[in-house]
Amino acid sequence: MRLLLLAAGRIKEPGIRLAIDEYFDRVRRHYDLEEIELRDTALPQLAAAFEKRTPPAVHRVALDARGTSRTSEEFAQWLGRNIAQGKGAVAFFLGGPDGLPPTIVERAHEMLSLSKMTFSHRLARLVLAEQLYRATAILHHEPYARI
């Protein structure tokens, strides 16, 4: 299973970057995970950049407050179903301060909400990284390590 995170902007805060990298390194023990950081620009240019970097035949998931909310266990089950169905790759799209371009949301196969609360795009990426790690730990019957 290949996991992609396509995100607008770079994480510059060392503490947040370190935590994201730690979670992603743990996920990579089981899955091919690639984080693609795109230059945060106006939404039309950002949409083009997302499309250019998105491989064909991926299951597109837009992170959006209007999306489906899941518990950590439900998210792990969802990820497990995608793996079992052989979807090949799941691509998560995370916008910048202005959100995701509407065309990216429209082309998504589904929308995922991390919370009913609003997070900064940097914090949303950290939450997604942690939840991907937690889902991986659940699927592989590993204890969830505290970092």
C-alpha positions in Angstrom: 0.0 0.0 0.0 1.3 3.4 -0.9 0.2 6.5 1.1 0.7 10.0 -0.2 0.3 13.2 1.6 0.1 16.2 -0.8 0.2 19.4 1.3 0.3 23.1 0.6 3.3 24.8 2.3 6.3 23.7 4.2 6.5 23.0 7.9 9.1 25.3 9.2 8.6 25.0 12.9 11.3 22.5 14.1 9.2 20.9 16.8 6.2 20.2 14.6 8.5 19.0 11.7 10.3 16.6 14.2 7.0 15.1 15.4 5.6 14.7 11.9 8.8 13.0 10.8 8.8 10.7 13.8 5.2 9.6 13.0 5.9 9.1 9.3 9.0 7.1 10.0 6.9 4.7 12.1 4.3 4.4 9.4 7.1 3.7 6.8 7.9 0.5 8.7 4.8 -1.0 7.1 3.8 1.2 4.2 5.4 3.2 1.5 4.6 6.8 2.5 5.5 9.9 0.6 5.0 13.5 1.8 4.9 16.0 -1.0 5.1 19.7 0.0 3.9 22.1 -2.6 4.5 25.9 -2.7 1.5 27.6 -1.1 0.2 29.9 -3.9 -3.2 31.2 -5.0 -5.8 28.4 -5.2 -5.9 28.1 -9.1 -2.1 27.6 -9.2 -2.2 25.3 -6.2 -4.8 23.2 -7.9 -2.6 22.8 -10.9 0.4 21.9 -8.7 -1.7 19.3 -6.8 -2.8 17.7 -10.1 0.7 17.7 -11.6 2.0 15.8 -8.5 -0.9 13.3 -8.2 -0.3 10.0 -9.8 -3.1 8.5 -11.8 -5.3 5.8 -10.2 -5.1 6.9 -6.6 -7.9 7.0 -4.1 -8.2 10.8 -3.5 -9.1 12.0 0.1 -9.6 15.7 0.6 -9.1 16.8 4.2 -12.0 19.2 4.7 -14.1 20.2 7.7 -17.3 19.1 5.8 -15.9 15.5 5.4 -16.6 12.4 7.3 -15.4 12.2 10.9 -14.1 8.9 12.2 -12.7 7.7 15.4 -9.2 6.4 15.4 -10.4 2.8 15.3 -12.8 3.6 12.4 -10.0 5.3 10.5 -7.8 2.2 11.0 -10.7 0.0 9.7 -11.2 2.4 6.7 -7.4 2.2 5.9 -7.4 -1.5 6.3 -10.4 -1.9 3.9 -8.5 0.3 1.3 -5.5 -2.0 1.7 -7.5 -5.1 1.4 -9.3 -3.9 -1.7 -6.0 -3.3 -3.3 -6.6 0.4 -4.1 -2.9 0.7 -4.7 -2.5 4.2 -3.3 -4.4 6.6 -1.1 -3.6 10.3 -1.5 -4.5 12.7 1.2 -4.8 16.4 0.1 -4.2 19.1 2.7 -4.6 22.7 1.9 -2.9 25.8 3.2 -4.3 28.7 5.1 -6.9 29.3 2.4 -7.9 25.6 2.3 -8.0 23.3 -0.6 -8.8 24.5 -4.2 -12.5 23.6 -5.0 -11.5 21.5 -8.0 -9.3 19.3 -5.7 -12.3 18.8 -3.4 -14.6 18.1 -6.3 -12.3 15.4 -7.7 -11.8 13.7 -4.4 -13.4 10.3 -3.9 -14.2 11.3 -0.4 -13.6 14.0 2.2 -12.2 13.4 5.7 -12.6 15.7 8.6 -10.0 15.5 11.4 -12.2 17.4 13.8 -15.2 19.7 14.1 -12.7 22.2 15.3 -10.6 24.3 12.9 -6.8 23.6 12.9 -4.0 25.5 11.3 -2.7 23.6 8.3 0.5 22.8 10.2 -1.4 21.3 13.1 -3.7 19.4 10.7 -0.7 17.8 9.1 0.6 16.7 12.5 -2.8 15.3 13.5 -3.0 13.4 10.2 0.5 12.0 10.7 -0.3 10.9 14.2 -3.6 9.3 13.1 -1.9 7.4 10.2 0.6 6.1 12.7 -2.1 5.1 15.2 -4.1 3.4 12.4 -0.9 1.5 11.4 -0.3 0.4 15.0 -3.9 -0.8 15.3 -3.8 -2.7 12.0 -0.5 -4.4 12.9 -1.6 -5.1 16.5 1.3 -3.1 17.8 1.2 -1.1 21.0 0.8 2.6 20.4 4.1 4.2 21.5 4.2 7.5 23.1 6.6 10.0 21.6 
